[in-house]
Amino acid sequence: MRLLAYMVVPGDLVIGHGDPRHVKAVRTERRSDGRDDVVMEFEDSHPLRLDAEDTISVRRSSRPLPPPLLPTPGPPSA
């Protein structure tokens, strides 16, 4: 899937910009012109710096989703 760089999270697999690499950490840095850069750190290679609104190809990791937020059922009505 293609995402904006600021949407990448640790655990994603970046499949563009060379060999596929797992993202270890992501941070943003403000440039002097006021725009944001996204810096992705990888487990086994040098960091990648992109404009926050650049698109990048990634594969999401298969991390479990949080449980749905459902109301807790109360006691049955009589």
C-alpha positions in Angstrom: 0.0 0.0 0.0 1.1 3.6 -0.5 1.1 5.9 2.5 2.2 9.4 3.3 5.5 9.2 5.1 4.0 10.6 8.4 1.6 7.6 8.5 4.5 5.0 8.8 4.8 3.4 12.2 7.4 1.1 13.8 7.0 -2.5 12.6 6.0 -1.5 9.0 8.0 -2.9 6.2 9.2 -0.2 3.7 9.3 -1.8 0.3 10.5 1.3 -1.7 13.8 3.1 -1.6 16.0 0.0 -2.0 15.7 -3.4 -0.3 12.7 -4.0 2.0 13.5 -2.9 5.5 11.6 -3.1 8.9 11.0 0.3 10.6 12.4 0.4 14.1 11.5 4.0 15.0 9.9 7.0 13.4 10.3 10.7 14.3 9.5 14.1 12.8 11.9 17.0 12.6 11.0 20.6 11.7 12.9 22.2 8.9 13.9 25.8 8.8 11.2 26.5 6.2 8.5 25.3 8.7 7.8 22.0 7.0 8.2 18.6 8.7 10.5 15.8 7.7 9.9 12.2 8.8 13.0 10.2 9.8 12.6 6.4 9.7 15.2 4.3 11.5 15.6 0.7 10.4 16.8 -2.4 12.2 19.7 -3.1 9.8 20.5 0.0 7.7 20.9 3.8 7.7 17.9 6.1 8.4 15.7 7.5 5.6 14.6 11.1 5.7 11.5 12.1 3.7 9.2 15.1 3.5 6.2 14.3 5.8 3.8 14.4 2.8 5.9 12.2 0.4 4.3 8.9 -0.5 6.1 5.6 0.2 5.2 1.9 -0.3 4.9 -0.1 2.8 3.5 -3.4 4.1 1.8 -3.2 7.5 3.0 -5.7 10.1 0.5 -8.2 11.3 0.1 -6.7 14.8 -3.1 -7.5 16.7 -5.9 -5.0 16.6 -7.1 -3.5 19.9 -10.5 -5.0 21.1 -13.6 -3.1 19.9 -15.0 -0.5 22.2 -18.4 -2.0 23.0 -20.7 -1.0 25.9 -20.5 -3.4 28.8 -23.8 -5.3 29.1 -25.7 -4.7 32.4 -27.8 -7.1 34.3 -30.9 -8.3 32.4 -34.1 -6.3 32.9 -36.9 -8.1 34.8 
